[in-house]
């Protein structure tokens, strides 16, 4: 499954130029110490197949190591595709979290819960919506405070992404001081995750 996604991602990256990604970069490793800019994939103004293949391998390896999506028994195998619809990303307080992080999700999930809590006052609607989203996306409490949302709409022909069904996760991640290996309750996950290697940061804004 991952081999096919890697092949298809490399093909999407080498197929054409994505102007909206010109200032984007993919970062990985602890603290994001490694980075590759989208522009570095271009040689003579065109995508270089060898560089695109190398980058695709790195991206898929990072996705695999994250254990963020299901590989076996998934209703939605990981695949590479072009994404043009609105996306959202949950973050903590202002100044915490990266707006150019790779993990995003379809904004339709937010809109769904906005309709459910349409009669609530705005602040309560926001809190209930975020509370409902957390288990669907399986975001451990120590990973993200989920206080706000940012959004982007790639538009046009879209940008290359990897999509897949999210894995279940513990309430507190294994790195948390509050992690309890005996705890049987987990965030179920299962909602679609959208992994965006190159985020067009100029298109990212606060979700309103």
N, CA, C and O of each residue as an XYZ file, in Angstrom:
832
protein
N       0.821     -1.206      0.000
C       0.000      0.000      0.000
C       0.857      1.258      0.000
O       0.657      2.160     -0.813
N       1.817      1.307      0.927
C       2.666      2.494      0.997
C       3.544      2.624     -0.251
O       3.839      3.734     -0.694
N       3.955      1.496     -0.808
C       4.789      1.538     -2.013
C       4.020      2.173     -3.169
O       4.583      2.944     -3.946
N       2.749      1.850     -3.278
C       1.929      2.431     -4.345
C       1.748      3.920     -4.107
O       1.847      4.713     -5.044
N       1.481      4.313     -2.859
C       1.314      5.727     -2.538
C       2.592      6.515     -2.830
O       2.543      7.640     -3.326
N       3.737      5.901     -2.511
C       5.023      6.556     -2.778
C       5.223      6.759     -4.274
O       5.634      7.834     -4.711
N       4.936      5.737     -5.047
C       5.079      5.832     -6.499
C       4.172      6.922     -7.068
O       4.599      7.733     -7.890
N       2.918      6.929     -6.620
C       1.948      7.890     -7.149
C       2.262      9.322     -6.710
O       2.033     10.265     -7.468
N       2.785      9.491     -5.488
C       3.164     10.823     -5.034
C       4.313     11.359     -5.881
O       4.301     12.524     -6.281
N       5.299     10.519     -6.154
C       6.416     10.934     -6.998
C       5.919     11.339     -8.379
O       6.409     12.304     -8.965
N       4.951     10.601     -8.889
C       4.404     10.909    -10.217
C       3.669     12.250    -10.205
O       3.802     13.037    -11.142
N       2.895     12.513     -9.151
C       2.176     13.780     -9.059
C       3.149     14.962     -8.963
O       2.937     16.002     -9.587
N       4.199     14.790     -8.189
C       5.178     15.869     -8.024
C       5.937     16.145     -9.311
O       6.291     17.290     -9.590
N       6.189     15.111    -10.090
C       6.979     15.287    -11.314
C       6.118     15.625    -12.533
O       6.641     15.995    -13.583
N       4.800     15.498    -12.389
C       3.903     15.706    -13.526
C       3.843     17.164    -13.965
O       3.782     17.448    -15.161
N       3.860     18.092    -13.005
C       3.681     19.504    -13.318
C       4.252     20.374    -12.212
O       4.649     19.873    -11.160
N       4.294     21.668    -12.451
C       4.706     22.626    -11.429
C       3.464     23.086    -10.678
O       2.410     23.291    -11.279
N       3.591     23.250     -9.362
C       2.507     23.755     -8.525
C       2.916     25.130     -7.993
O       3.562     25.222     -6.949
N       2.541     26.205     -8.710
C       2.990     27.555     -8.361
C       2.691     27.958     -6.921
O       3.479     28.673     -6.302
N       1.544     27.500     -6.375
C       1.182     27.901     -5.021
C       2.117     27.322     -3.956
O       2.066     27.724     -2.794
N       2.970     26.376     -4.359
C       3.900     25.754     -3.407
C       5.304     26.344     -3.488
O       6.221     25.836     -2.843
N       5.482     27.392     -4.258
C       6.830     27.919     -4.524
C       7.600     28.286     -3.259
O       8.825     28.172     -3.238
N       6.914     28.722     -2.209
C       7.598     29.115     -0.970
C       7.447     28.069      0.133
O       7.729     28.345      1.298
N       7.003     26.875     -0.235
C       6.736     25.836      0.762
C       7.943     24.924      0.968
O       8.818     24.804      0.110
N       7.956     24.284      2.146
C       9.014     23.316      2.423
C       8.455     22.191      3.278
O       7.523     22.396      4.056
N       9.024     21.007      3.129
C       8.648     19.859      3.943
C       9.717     19.670      5.000
O      10.901     19.569      4.678
N       9.308     19.621      6.270
C      10.253     19.445      7.371
C       9.954     18.149      8.100
O       8.803     17.715      8.158
N      10.982     17.531      8.654
C      10.796     16.305      9.413
C      11.927     16.143     10.425
O      12.903     16.893     10.423
N      11.765     15.140     11.286
C      12.742     14.920     12.343
C      12.359     15.686     13.592
O      11.513     16.579     13.543
N      12.978     15.343     14.713
C      12.699     16.032     15.966
C      13.017     17.515     15.846
O      14.146     17.908     15.553
N      11.995     18.321     16.078
C      12.203     19.761     15.985
C      12.277     20.265     14.562
O      12.570     21.437     14.327
N      12.013     19.381     13.608
C      12.051     19.805     12.212
C      13.436     20.182     11.729
O      13.598     21.149     10.985
N      14.461     19.403     12.162
C      15.839     19.764     11.805
C      16.177     19.480     10.348
O      17.192     19.956      9.837
N      15.326     18.705      9.679
C      15.536     18.431      8.256
C      14.466     19.142      7.445
O      13.312     19.221      7.866
N      14.839     19.651      6.298
C      13.861     20.362      5.464
C      14.255     20.276      3.995
O      15.434     20.293      3.643
N      13.235     20.184      3.150
C      13.423     20.221      1.703
C      12.428     21.227      1.142
O      11.231     21.125      1.409
N      12.898     22.178      0.383
C      11.997     23.165     -0.208
C      11.386     22.610     -1.488
O      11.981     21.778     -2.172
N      10.194     23.087     -1.793
C       9.558     22.641     -3.036
C      10.403     23.062     -4.231
O      10.523     22.313     -5.201
N      10.984     24.244     -4.171
C      11.779     24.746     -5.294
C      12.959     23.845     -5.621
O      13.410     23.787     -6.766
N      13.469     23.125     -4.585
C      14.622     22.258     -4.820
C      14.270     21.056     -5.693
O      15.163     20.349     -6.160
N      12.978     20.820     -5.916
C      12.563     19.723     -6.786
C      12.609     20.111     -8.257
O      12.475     19.263     -9.139
N      12.800     21.397     -8.509
C      12.781     21.900     -9.877
C      14.202     22.085    -10.403
O      15.072     22.609     -9.708
N      14.415     21.656    -11.610
C      15.692     21.837    -12.300
C      15.389     22.437    -13.674
O      14.652     21.848    -14.464
N      15.951     23.590    -13.949
C      15.681     24.239    -15.229
C      14.221     24.622    -15.392
O      13.691     24.660    -16.503
N      13.571     24.909    -14.246
C      12.174     25.327    -14.299
C      11.185     24.183    -14.440
O       9.992     24.419    -14.631
N      11.669     22.927    -14.349
C      10.782     21.777    -14.465
C      11.046     20.799    -13.317
O      12.162     20.728    -12.804
N      10.013     20.044    -12.914
C      10.226     19.056    -11.857
C      11.227     17.993    -12.293
O      11.143     17.470    -13.404
N      12.161     17.681    -11.428
C      13.154     16.657    -11.714
C      12.645     15.320    -11.166
O      12.491     15.186     -9.952
N      12.383     14.337    -12.015
C      11.815     13.055    -11.573
C      12.615     12.374    -10.461
O      12.033     11.803     -9.539
N      13.927     12.432    -10.545
C      14.761     11.772     -9.537
C      14.585     12.438     -8.173
O      14.475     11.757     -7.154
N      14.559     13.771     -8.160
C      14.388     14.482     -6.895
C      12.984     14.276     -6.341
O      12.801     14.149     -5.130
N      12.002     14.243     -7.221
C      10.622     14.013     -6.790
C      10.471     12.616     -6.193
O       9.759     12.433     -5.205
N      11.134     11.643     -6.787
C      11.090     10.271     -6.279
C      11.744     10.192     -4.909
O      11.242      9.517     -4.011
N      12.858     10.877     -4.753
C      13.564     10.882     -3.471
C      12.706     11.525     -2.391
O      12.616     11.010     -1.276
N      12.083     12.635     -2.715
C      11.239     13.335     -1.750
C      10.035     12.480     -1.373
O       9.673     12.404     -0.198
N       9.411     11.837     -2.358
C       8.249     10.989     -2.086
C       8.608      9.880     -1.102
O       7.810      9.547     -0.226
N       9.800      9.308     -1.241
C      10.246      8.245     -0.335
C      10.374      8.769      1.090
O      10.003      8.087      2.045
N      10.900      9.984      1.229
C      11.055     10.588      2.556
C       9.692     10.854      3.185
O       9.475     10.552      4.359
N       8.783     11.414      2.411
C       7.450     11.757      2.914
C       6.709     10.510      3.382
O       6.148     10.494      4.477
N       6.703      9.478      2.566
C       5.988      8.247      2.926
C       6.635      7.568      4.131
O       5.935      6.996      4.967
N       7.942      7.626      4.227
C       8.620      7.056      5.397
C       8.203      7.778      6.660
O       7.958      7.144      7.686
N       8.116      9.121      6.596
C       7.687      9.888      7.762
C       6.252      9.563      8.143
O       5.927      9.447      9.324
N       5.399      9.417      7.143
C       4.011      9.056      7.406
C       3.931      7.683      8.054
O       3.175      7.481      9.004
N       4.709      6.745      7.540
C       4.722      5.389      8.091
C       5.200      5.392      9.538
O       4.590      4.746     10.391
N       6.276      6.105      9.823
C       6.843      6.147     11.163
C       5.915      6.815     12.175
O       5.992      6.542     13.372
N       5.046      7.684     11.690
C       4.156      8.410     12.590
C       3.059      7.532     13.176
O       2.504      7.852     14.227
N       2.741      6.423     12.503
C       1.639      5.541     12.911
C       0.321      6.311     12.988
O      -0.551      5.979     13.791
N       0.182      7.326     12.160
C      -1.017      8.154     12.185
C      -2.164      7.615     11.358
O      -3.316      7.999     11.563
N      -1.859      6.724     10.421
C      -2.915      6.156      9.576
C      -2.833      4.636      9.602
O      -1.781      4.060      9.882
N      -3.959      3.997      9.304
C      -4.023      2.542      9.311
C      -3.483      1.979      8.002
O      -3.742      2.513      6.924
N      -2.734      0.897      8.119
C      -2.251      0.225      6.925
C      -3.074     -1.025      6.634
O      -3.412     -1.299      5.482
N      -3.392     -1.777      7.677
C      -4.138     -3.019      7.487
C      -5.558     -2.869      8.038
O      -5.768     -2.252      9.082
N      -6.505     -3.430      7.334
C      -7.892     -3.372      7.773
C      -8.522     -2.011      7.613
O      -9.532     -1.716      8.252
N      -7.949     -1.184      6.779
C      -8.466      0.174      6.608
C      -9.558      0.208      5.552
O      -9.491     -0.494      4.542
N     -10.569      1.042      5.804
C     -11.610      1.261      4.798
C     -11.102      2.170      3.690
O     -11.668      2.212      2.598
N     -10.024      2.898      3.983
C      -9.472      3.841      3.018
C      -7.955      3.709      2.989
O      -7.273      4.368      3.773
N      -7.416      2.888      2.119
C      -5.955      2.723      2.039
C      -5.270      4.060      1.747
O      -5.836      4.939      1.097
N      -4.059      4.188      2.238
C      -3.297      5.406      1.979
C      -3.077      5.567      0.480
O      -2.671      4.626     -0.202
N      -3.344      6.752     -0.019
C      -3.128      7.004     -1.441
C      -2.700      8.448     -1.669
O      -2.980      9.329     -0.855
N      -2.026      8.674     -2.775
C      -1.616     10.017     -3.184
C      -2.688     10.578     -4.108
O      -3.205      9.872     -4.974
N      -3.015     11.842     -3.920
C      -4.012     12.475     -4.772
C      -3.811     13.982     -4.778
O      -3.064     14.530     -3.968
N      -4.495     14.644     -5.712
C      -4.483     16.096     -5.755
C      -5.682     16.600     -4.963
O      -6.808     16.146     -5.171
N      -5.436     17.540     -4.054
C      -6.497     18.032     -3.174
C      -6.712     19.526     -3.426
O      -5.766     20.313     -3.405
N      -7.971     19.902     -3.665
C      -8.277     21.306     -3.932
C      -9.303     21.889     -2.971
O      -9.483     23.106     -2.926
N      -9.994     21.021     -2.184
C     -11.048     21.497     -1.279
C     -10.470     22.122     -0.011
O      -9.273     22.015      0.254
N     -11.327     22.770      0.761
C     -10.917     23.412      2.003
C     -10.444     22.381      3.019
O     -11.061     21.331      3.194
N      -9.347     22.697      3.680
C      -8.768     21.865      4.732
C      -8.702     22.646      6.035
O      -8.688     23.877      6.028
N      -8.661     21.932      7.148
C      -8.488     22.560      8.456
C      -7.380     21.855      9.227
O      -7.063     20.693      8.974
N      -6.800     22.586     10.174
C      -5.768     22.036     11.049
C      -5.984     22.611     12.444
O      -6.123     23.823     12.608
N      -6.011     21.740     13.445
C      -6.203     22.186     14.816
C      -4.891     22.591     15.459
O      -3.861     21.948     15.255
N      -4.938     23.675     16.248
C      -3.737     24.175     16.921
C      -4.075     24.588     18.353
O      -5.243     24.687     18.730
N      -3.030     24.826     19.138
C      -3.211     25.311     20.494
C      -3.356     26.827     20.502
O      -3.837     27.423     19.538
N      -2.936     27.437     21.599
C      -3.017     28.893     21.710
C      -2.158     29.552     20.639
O      -1.260     28.929     20.073
N      -2.445     30.808     20.373
C      -1.664     31.557     19.388
C      -0.189     31.514     19.781
O       0.169     31.778     20.929
N       0.655     31.180     18.817
C       2.078     31.052     19.095
C       2.498     29.622     19.367
O       3.691     29.327     19.437
N       1.524     28.727     19.523
C       1.827     27.311     19.735
C       1.355     26.507     18.531
O       0.229     26.674     18.062
N       2.217     25.642     18.041
C       1.858     24.824     16.888
C       2.245     25.496     15.585
O       2.349     26.720     15.501
N       2.452     24.682     14.585
C       2.908     25.177     13.281
C       1.769     25.175     12.273
O       1.092     24.164     12.087
N       1.567     26.302     11.632
C       0.518     26.371     10.614
C       0.936     25.608      9.357
O       0.093     25.286      8.520
N       2.235     25.318      9.219
C       2.701     24.583      8.045
C       2.939     23.109      8.349
O       3.630     22.423      7.595
N       2.367     22.617      9.455
C       2.487     21.208      9.776
C       1.785     20.348      8.728
O       0.950     20.841      7.970
N       2.122     19.081      8.691
C       1.633     18.216      7.610
C       0.229     17.655      7.830
O      -0.436     17.284      6.863
N      -0.244     17.584      9.093
C      -1.517     16.916      9.362
C      -2.696     17.872      9.244
O      -2.771     18.865      9.968
N      -3.625     17.569      8.322
C      -4.824     18.363      8.081
C      -6.015     17.429      7.943
O      -5.864     16.207      7.922
N      -7.212     18.024      7.848
C      -8.411     17.213      7.632
C      -9.438     18.023      6.853
O      -9.387     19.252      6.815
N     -10.352     17.323      6.247
C     -11.383     17.932      5.415
C     -12.246     18.868      6.258
O     -12.755     18.465      7.303
N     -12.414     20.114      5.811
C     -13.207     21.105      6.540
C     -14.668     20.703      6.661
O     -15.394     21.270      7.478
N     -15.115     19.739      5.869
C     -16.500     19.273      5.972
C     -16.798     18.734      7.365
O     -17.939     18.800      7.821
N     -15.774     18.195      8.053
C     -15.976     17.692      9.405
C     -16.369     18.829     10.348
O     -17.255     18.669     11.187
N     -15.709     19.968     10.204
C     -16.033     21.136     11.032
C     -17.442     21.629     10.733
O     -18.223     21.907     11.642
N     -17.746     21.731      9.477
C     -19.064     22.232      9.074
C     -20.183     21.320      9.581
O     -21.267     21.783      9.935
N     -19.900     20.019      9.608
C     -20.890     19.059     10.109
C     -21.241     19.358     11.558
O     -22.417     19.400     11.918
N     -20.223     19.567     12.397
C     -20.469     19.831     13.807
C     -20.992     21.239     14.044
O     -21.704     21.472     15.020
N     -20.659     22.166     13.187
C     -21.249     23.501     13.293
C     -22.763     23.433     13.114
O     -23.507     24.155     13.778
N     -23.206     22.575     12.230
C     -24.654     22.411     12.027
C     -25.303     21.746     13.238
O     -26.415     22.103     13.626
N     -24.605     20.778     13.831
C     -25.142     20.080     14.999
C     -25.356     21.056     16.156
O     -26.363     20.983     16.861
N     -24.399     21.970     16.345
C     -24.460     22.902     17.469
C     -24.844     24.315     17.029
O     -24.452     25.299     17.655
N     -25.602     24.398     15.963
C     -25.964     25.704     15.393
C     -26.718     26.605     16.362
O     -26.630     27.827     16.251
N     -27.457     26.032     17.308
C     -28.265     26.844     18.222
C     -27.481     27.321     19.444
O     -27.985     28.126     20.226
N     -26.268     26.836     19.611
C     -25.444     27.253     20.751
C     -24.839     28.631     20.512
O     -24.674     29.054     19.368
N     -24.506     29.332     21.603
C     -23.806     30.604     21.447
C     -22.428     30.306     20.866
O     -21.904     29.212     21.077
N     -21.823     31.253     20.136
C     -20.570     30.986     19.406
C     -19.467     30.329     20.231
O     -18.838     29.376     19.772
N     -19.224     30.833     21.455
C     -18.119     30.263     22.242
C     -18.403     28.833     22.645
O     -17.518     27.980     22.582
N     -19.639     28.560     23.061
C     -19.986     27.190     23.451
C     -20.008     26.277     22.233
O     -19.610     25.115     22.320
N     -20.474     26.798     21.093
C     -20.480     26.006     19.867
C     -19.066     25.603     19.489
O     -18.820     24.460     19.104
N     -18.133     26.546     19.599
C     -16.736     26.267     19.268
C     -16.177     25.183     20.182
O     -15.536     24.246     19.704
N     -16.410     25.296     21.494
C     -15.867     24.331     22.444
C     -16.435     22.936     22.208
O     -15.697     21.951     22.235
N     -17.736     22.850     21.979
C     -18.362     21.548     21.753
C     -17.889     20.937     20.440
O     -17.684     19.727     20.341
N     -17.720     21.789     19.437
C     -17.246     21.318     18.143
C     -15.844     20.720     18.273
O     -15.587     19.638     17.746
N     -14.944     21.405     18.961
C     -13.585     20.910     19.119
C     -13.563     19.627     19.953
O     -12.762     18.728     19.700
N     -14.444     19.552     20.943
C     -14.541     18.354     21.766
C     -15.004     17.155     20.941
O     -14.579     16.024     21.177
N     -15.878     17.418     19.971
C     -16.382     16.345     19.108
C     -15.344     15.916     18.080
O     -15.276     14.741     17.717
N     -14.538     16.857     17.612
C     -13.544     16.572     16.579
C     -12.383     15.739     17.119
O     -11.869     14.870     16.415
N     -11.966     15.995     18.356
C     -10.773     15.335     18.906
C     -10.809     13.809     18.789
O      -9.866     13.230     18.250
N     -11.861     13.132     19.270
C     -11.846     11.664     19.160
C     -11.943     11.161     17.727
O     -11.429     10.086     17.418
N     -12.591     11.919     16.846
C     -12.707     11.486     15.457
C     -11.359     11.521     14.755
O     -11.074     10.690     13.892
N     -10.530     12.493     15.135
C      -9.193     12.616     14.553
C      -8.132     11.924     15.409
O      -6.970     11.822     15.016
N      -8.558     11.442     16.605
C      -7.649     10.744     17.527
C      -6.432     11.597     17.858
O      -5.294     11.171     17.661
N      -6.675     12.795     18.358
C      -5.597     13.711     18.736
C      -5.383     13.613     20.240
O      -6.212     14.092     21.012
N      -4.286     13.000     20.665
C      -3.990     12.845     22.090
C      -3.980     14.217     22.778
O      -3.578     15.218     22.185
N      -4.425     14.242     24.025
C      -4.561     15.527     24.723
C      -3.230     16.250     24.899
O      -3.191     17.480     24.874
N      -2.143     15.506     25.075
C      -0.852     16.159     25.265
C      -0.207     16.561     23.941
O       0.802     17.266     23.932
N      -0.783     16.118     22.824
C      -0.272     16.532     21.514
C      -0.718     17.941     21.167
O       0.052     18.736     20.628
N      -1.970     18.240     21.482
C      -2.576     19.446     20.945
C      -3.714     19.899     21.854
O      -4.571     19.098     22.224
N      -3.724     21.179     22.213
C      -4.795     21.710     23.053
C      -6.097     21.905     22.278
O      -7.167     22.033     22.873
N      -6.000     21.929     20.948
C      -7.164     22.123     20.085
C      -8.012     23.326     20.517
O      -9.202     23.204     20.805
N      -7.370     24.465     20.552
C      -8.072     25.685     20.939
C      -8.566     26.485     19.743
O      -9.488     27.291     19.868
N      -7.955     26.265     18.587
C      -8.325     27.055     17.418
C      -8.072     26.248     16.147
O      -7.410     25.210     16.165
N      -8.609     26.746     15.066
C      -8.453     26.098     13.765
C      -7.874     27.082     12.766
O      -8.219     28.263     12.764
N      -6.992     26.581     11.918
C      -6.567     27.351     10.753
C      -7.062     26.588      9.529
O      -7.361     25.396      9.603
N      -7.140     27.278      8.429
C      -7.719     26.672      7.241
C      -6.997     27.130      5.989
O      -6.319     28.158      5.994
N      -7.143     26.373      4.926
C      -6.615     26.781      3.625
C      -7.444     26.108      2.537
O      -8.021     25.041      2.746
N      -7.492     26.742      1.388
C      -8.153     26.177      0.217
C      -7.139     26.184     -0.921
O      -6.901     27.232     -1.521
N      -6.536     25.035     -1.232
C      -5.533     24.987     -2.301
C      -6.077     25.472     -3.639
O      -5.383     26.159     -4.389
N      -7.339     25.105     -3.937
C      -7.981     25.560     -5.166
C      -7.323     25.031     -6.429
O      -6.401     24.217     -6.381
N      -7.819     25.513     -7.556
C      -7.265     25.132     -8.852
C      -7.262     23.625     -9.056
O      -8.220     22.929     -8.721
N      -6.162     23.142     -9.611
C      -6.019     21.705     -9.855
C      -5.662     20.951     -8.584
O      -5.636     19.720     -8.575
N      -5.385     21.690     -7.501
C      -5.047     21.063     -6.237
C      -3.556     20.917     -6.018
O      -2.751     21.275     -6.878
N      -3.193     20.385     -4.856
C      -1.794     20.149     -4.500
C      -1.635     18.679     -4.103
O      -2.607     18.056     -3.674
N      -0.439     18.117     -4.236
C      -0.226     16.703     -3.897
C      -0.328     16.468     -2.388
O       0.291     17.177     -1.594
N      -1.116     15.465     -2.010
C      -1.270     15.085     -0.604
C      -1.347     13.565     -0.518
O      -1.463     12.871     -1.528
N      -1.279     13.071      0.707
C      -1.543     11.667      0.990
C      -2.764     11.605      1.896
O      -2.841     12.342      2.879
N      -3.706     10.746      1.583
C      -4.888     10.596      2.414
C      -4.973      9.166      2.938
O      -4.481      8.226      2.314
N      -5.605      9.028      4.094
C      -5.757      7.702      4.669
C      -6.656      7.746      5.881
O      -6.991      8.823      6.376
N      -7.046      6.587      6.359
C      -7.906      6.482      7.530
C      -7.066      6.570      8.792
O      -6.110      5.813      8.964
N      -7.428      7.503      9.681
C      -6.663      7.699     10.897
C      -6.734      6.501     11.840
O      -7.756      5.819     11.915
N      -5.646      6.254     12.555
C      -5.579      5.179     13.547
C      -6.155      5.648     14.879
O      -6.217      6.846     15.153
N      -6.573      4.695     15.699
C      -6.967      5.036     17.059
C      -5.711      5.411     17.853
O      -4.610      4.970     17.521
N      -5.876      6.215     18.890
C      -4.759      6.660     19.714
C      -5.206      6.691     21.176
O      -6.397      6.826     21.456
N      -4.257      6.568     22.110
C      -4.609      6.667     23.528
C      -5.033      8.097     23.879
O      -4.745      9.038     23.139
N      -5.713      8.246     25.003
C      -6.136      9.577     25.455
C      -4.912     10.483     25.640
O      -4.907     11.639     25.217
N      -3.890      9.936     26.275
C      -2.598     10.616     26.425
C      -1.567      9.785     25.691
O      -1.553      8.561     25.823
N      -0.697     10.430     24.914
C       0.281      9.678     24.128
C       1.278      8.958     25.035
O       1.400      9.276     26.217
N       1.976      8.001     24.474
C       2.934      7.209     25.255
C       4.073      8.065     25.794
O       4.771      7.643     26.716
N       4.276      9.247     25.246
C       5.334     10.134     25.722
C       4.858     11.038     26.867
O       5.654     11.762     27.466
N       3.566     10.990     27.161
C       3.011     11.845     28.199
C       3.280     11.280     29.590
O       3.309     10.063     29.776
N       3.477     12.164     30.563
C       3.657     11.729     31.943
C       2.383     11.079     32.476
O       2.423     10.308     33.435
N       1.245     11.399     31.840
C      -0.032     10.863     32.299
C      -0.437      9.581     31.575
O      -1.526      9.054     31.802
N       0.433      9.085     30.710
C       0.098      7.873     29.959
C      -0.038      6.683     30.894
O       0.816      6.447     31.749
N      -1.114      5.944     30.723
C      -1.372      4.756     31.533
C      -1.512      3.563     30.602
O      -2.511      3.460     29.891
N      -0.538      2.657     30.587
C      -0.594      1.504     29.675
C      -1.770      0.573     29.972
O      -2.129     -0.254     29.133
N      -2.372      0.699     31.160
C      -3.516     -0.131     31.522
C      -4.843      0.494     31.074
O      -5.888     -0.154     31.134
N      -4.796      1.731     30.633
C      -6.012      2.418     30.199
C      -6.542      1.799     28.918
O      -5.824      1.701     27.923
N      -7.790      1.386     28.946
C      -8.387      0.715     27.795
C      -9.178      1.672     26.898
O      -9.525      1.326     25.769
N      -9.457      2.863     27.399
C     -10.219      3.834     26.604
C      -9.277      4.541     25.631
O      -8.205      5.000     26.025
N      -9.670      4.626     24.381
C      -8.855      5.287     23.361
C      -9.728      6.221     22.536
O     -10.954      6.108     22.532
N      -9.076      7.144     21.839
C      -9.772      7.934     20.831
C      -9.859      7.052     19.584
O      -8.842      6.571     19.085
N     -11.056      6.847     19.094
C     -11.265      5.859     18.044
C     -10.651      6.230     16.703
O     -10.257      5.352     15.936
N     -10.567      7.536     16.414
C      -9.998      7.936     15.124
C     -10.900      7.541     13.971
O     -12.111      7.758     14.016
N     -10.315      6.967     12.952
C     -11.022      6.425     11.769
C     -11.437      7.483     10.752
O     -11.740      7.132      9.612
N     -11.464      8.762     11.117
C     -11.815      9.776     10.128
C     -10.625      9.989      9.198
O      -9.476      9.730      9.557
N     -10.931     10.465      8.001
C      -9.877     10.668      7.008
C      -8.848     11.704      7.460
O      -9.203     12.779      7.943
N      -7.586     11.369      7.297
C      -6.482     12.294      7.538
C      -5.907     12.727      6.199
O      -5.848     11.939      5.255
N      -5.485     13.973      6.121
C      -4.874     14.496      4.901
C      -3.465     14.969      5.254
O      -3.294     15.954      5.971
N      -2.465     14.265      4.747
C      -1.069     14.567      5.038
C      -0.528     15.422      3.901
O      -0.430     14.965      2.762
N      -0.176     16.670      4.216
C       0.211     17.657      3.203
C       1.716     17.930      3.310
O       2.144     18.650      4.212
N       2.511     17.375      2.417
C       3.966     17.595      2.497
C       4.350     19.063      2.361
O       5.105     19.600      3.172
N       3.816     19.704      1.322
C       4.143     21.110      1.074
C       2.889     21.956      1.285
O       1.949     21.909      0.492
N       2.896     22.727      2.368
C       1.739     23.562      2.720
C       1.921     24.954      2.136
O       2.926     25.604      2.426
N       0.985     25.436      1.321
C       1.067     26.800      0.792
C       0.717     27.808      1.887
O      -0.434     28.230      2.002
N       1.707     28.190      2.687
C       1.456     29.000      3.881
C       0.777     30.330      3.583
O       0.086     30.887      4.436
N       0.976     30.830      2.380
C       0.342     32.111      2.035
C      -1.170     31.976      1.927
O      -1.883     32.979      1.909
N      -1.661     30.750      1.857
C      -3.100     30.514      1.751
C      -3.722     30.142      3.101
O      -4.935     29.950      3.188
N      -2.908     30.039      4.148
C      -3.403     29.630      5.455
C      -3.902     30.829      6.248
O      -3.231     31.858      6.325
N      -5.070     30.689      6.828
C      -5.635     31.751      7.664
C      -6.478     31.146      8.759
O      -6.696     29.934      8.779
N      -6.961     31.978      9.678
C      -7.793     31.495     10.766
C      -9.160     31.070     10.237
O      -9.729     31.714      9.355
N      -9.672     29.981     10.790
C     -10.992     29.514     10.386
C     -12.046     30.414     11.035
O     -12.012     30.652     12.242
N     -12.969     30.905     10.232
C     -14.015     31.788     10.745
C     -15.366     31.133     10.556
O     -16.389     31.711     10.922
